[in-house]
Amino acid sequence: MTHHPVPVSPEALSELLVETCLTAVASAGARPLRVAIDGADAAQPGQLADRLVDPLRAGGVAAVRVRAGDFLRPASLRWEFGKTDPDSFYDHWLDAGGLTREVLTPWAEGGRYLPALWDAATDRAVRADYRPVPPRAVLLVDGPLLLGRGLPFDLTVHLRLSAAALRRRTPADEAWTLPAFARYEAEVDPASTADVVVRADDPRHLAVLVRA
């Protein structure tokens, strides 16, 4: 456990997170582990989650990736108040109930999970088959605004960007989402609640705080 952010390279961060996950699996008696990699798209949480898969598998666990972006609500619900409404983005885009029902709950029970539910590009349900939860498994779910929703994760990682870095690294056509992230900071304060906080303003020079 670190009480202050410690400078870390991207490679060392991956090693630290893998070690943290493996320790959690061992301490839970090999019970399947549910891990959130939370962060704005500008912080690239999906890339970090992807980097953990092979080392986790090398460590003797079955690492599985699920994208929160595959559990969005239909466009008619997401865009009810317009395509660029930040409050809708915050409150209504993610199908938190579907993610819990189809993935997080069965994962904890060792049942069968659905790897994807909705294709936002085609605005159609994904024709995915249910899959059995492997033994000694780690689920890595990446996406923005994942904390503070009551989603049942066992370990949470938050990639923190300062307001200036988030604004700088967010594409112009997505700048309308910035008020949603400001609201997230104000209402959830994810950096104070996540088990692992990564300061990611400079992707080459990170700092990490571990509470888990």
C-alpha positions in Angstrom: 0.0 0.0 0.0 1.3 3.5 -0.9 0.0 6.6 0.9 1.4 9.1 -1.6 1.5 8.8 -5.4 4.7 7.1 -6.5 6.3 7.8 -10.0 6.0 4.7 -12.2 6.7 3.8 -15.8 3.9 2.4 -18.0 5.6 -1.0 -17.9 6.0 -0.9 -14.1 2.3 0.1 -13.7 1.2 -2.9 -15.7 3.4 -5.1 -13.5 2.0 -3.6 -10.3 -1.6 -4.1 -11.4 -1.0 -7.7 -12.4 0.6 -8.3 -9.0 -2.3 -6.7 -7.3 -4.8 -8.8 -9.2 -3.0 -12.0 -8.6 -2.7 -11.3 -4.9 -6.5 -10.5 -4.8 -7.3 -13.8 -6.6 -5.1 -15.8 -4.2 -6.5 -14.1 -1.1 -10.1 -14.8 -2.3 -9.5 -18.5 -2.6 -9.3 -18.3 -6.4 -12.8 -16.7 -6.6 -13.3 -14.9 -9.9 -12.2 -11.3 -9.6 -14.0 -8.3 -11.2 -11.8 -5.3 -12.0 -12.8 -1.9 -13.2 -10.3 0.1 -15.3 -12.1 3.5 -15.1 -11.1 6.5 -17.1 -12.1 8.9 -19.8 -11.3 7.7 -23.4 -8.5 10.3 -23.4 -6.7 8.3 -20.6 -6.9 5.1 -22.7 -8.3 2.7 -20.1 -8.8 0.1 -22.8 -5.2 0.0 -23.7 -4.2 -0.4 -20.1 -6.7 -3.3 -19.7 -5.4 -4.9 -22.8 -1.8 -4.8 -21.6 -2.7 -6.8 -18.5 -4.2 -9.8 -20.3 -1.1 -11.7 -21.3 0.8 -11.2 -18.0 -2.2 -12.3 -16.0 -2.5 -15.4 -18.1 1.2 -16.0 -17.6 0.5 -15.8 -13.9 -1.9 -18.6 -14.0 -5.3 -16.9 -14.2 -7.8 -16.7 -17.0 -8.0 -13.0 -18.0 -11.1 -11.9 -19.8 -11.8 -8.4 -21.4 -15.2 -6.8 -21.5 -15.7 -3.2 -22.7 -18.3 -1.0 -21.1 -18.8 0.4 -24.5 -20.5 -2.9 -25.5 -23.1 -2.3 -22.8 -24.6 1.0 -23.9 -28.3 1.7 -24.1 -30.0 2.0 -27.5 -29.6 5.3 -29.3 -33.2 6.3 -28.7 -32.5 6.3 -25.0 -28.9 7.8 -25.2 -30.0 10.6 -27.5 -33.4 11.4 -26.0 -32.2 14.9 -25.2 -29.8 15.2 -28.1 -26.6 13.6 -29.2 -24.3 15.9 -27.3 -26.1 16.3 -23.9 -23.5 15.8 -21.1 -26.1 14.9 -18.5 -27.5 12.1 -20.7 -23.9 10.9 -21.3 -23.4 10.8 -17.5 -26.7 9.3 -16.5 -28.1 7.3 -19.4 -25.5 6.1 -21.8 -24.2 3.1 -19.9 -26.7 0.2 -19.3 -25.4 -0.4 -15.8 -28.2 -2.9 -15.1 -27.4 -4.9 -18.2 -23.7 -5.0 -17.3 -24.5 -6.1 -13.8 -27.0 -8.7 -14.9 -25.2 -10.2 -17.8 -21.6 -9.9 -16.6 -20.8 -8.8 -13.1 -23.2 -10.9 -11.1 -22.7 -14.2 -13.0 -19.0 -13.6 -12.9 -19.0 -13.6 -9.1 -21.2 -16.7 -9.1 -19.1 -18.6 -11.5 -22.0 -18.9 -14.0 -22.3 -17.8 -17.6 -21.6 -14.3 -18.8 -22.4 -12.3 -22.0 -19.2 -10.7 -23.5 -21.2 -7.9 -25.3 -24.8 -6.8 -25.3 -25.3 -3.8 -27.7 -23.4 -2.6 -30.8 -23.6 1.2 -30.6 -22.3 1.6 -34.2 -25.2 -0.4 -35.7 -27.6 0.3 -32.8 -28.5 -3.4 -32.7 -28.2 -6.1 -30.1 -25.0 -8.1 -30.4 -25.5 -11.8 -31.3 -23.0 -13.0 -28.8 -23.2 -16.4 -27.0 -23.0 -16.8 -23.3 -19.7 -18.1 -22.1 -18.8 -20.0 -18.9 -16.8 -18.1 -16.3 -13.4 -19.8 -16.2 -11.9 -20.9 -12.9 -9.3 -18.6 -11.4 -10.5 -15.8 -13.6 -10.0 -12.1 -13.7 -12.5 -9.9 -15.5 -11.2 -6.5 -16.8 -13.9 -4.0 -17.6 -12.8 -0.7 -19.1 -14.7 2.5 -19.7 -15.5 6.0 -18.4 -17.7 7.0 -15.5 -17.8 3.5 -14.0 -17.5 4.4 -10.3 -20.3 5.7 -8.0 -23.0 3.6 -9.8 -23.1 0.7 -7.4 -21.5 -1.6 -9.9 -20.2 -4.7 -8.0 -16.5 -4.6 -8.7 -13.9 -6.2 -6.4 -11.0 -4.0 -7.4 -11.2 -0.5 -9.0 -8.5 1.4 -10.9 -9.1 5.0 -11.8 -7.0 6.8 -14.5 -7.0 10.4 -13.4 -6.5 13.3 -15.7 -6.5 16.9 -14.5 -9.1 19.1 -16.0 -6.5 20.8 -18.2 -5.1 17.5 -19.4 -8.5 16.1 -20.1 -9.4 19.1 -22.1 -6.2 19.0 -24.0 -6.4 15.3 -24.9 -10.1 15.1 -25.7 -10.8 15.5 -29.4 -12.8 18.6 -30.4 -15.8 16.6 -31.5 -16.0 15.1 -28.0 -15.5 18.3 -26.0 -19.2 18.3 -25.2 -18.5 15.4 -22.8 -16.2 17.5 -20.6 -19.0 18.8 -18.3 -19.9 15.2 -17.5 -16.4 14.5 -16.3 -16.5 17.7 -14.2 -19.7 16.4 -12.7 -18.1 13.0 -12.1 -15.2 14.7 -10.2 -17.6 16.8 -8.1 -20.2 14.1 -7.3 -18.1 10.8 -7.2 -14.6 12.1 -6.6 -13.2 8.8 -8.1 -9.6 9.5 -7.0 -10.7 9.3 -3.4 -12.6 6.0 -3.7 -10.7 3.9 -6.2 -8.4 1.1 -4.9 -5.7 2.2 -7.3 -5.4 5.8 -8.7 -3.1 6.5 -11.6 -2.2 10.1 -12.4 -2.0 10.0 -16.1 -1.6 13.6 -17.3 1.6 12.6 -19.1 1.2 9.0 -20.4 5.0 8.5 -20.3 5.4 9.7 -16.7 2.7 8.2 -14.5 2.3 8.2 -10.7 0.3 5.6 -8.8 -1.4 5.5 -5.4 -2.4 2.0 -4.2 -5.0 1.6 -1.4 -6.0 -2.0 -2.1 
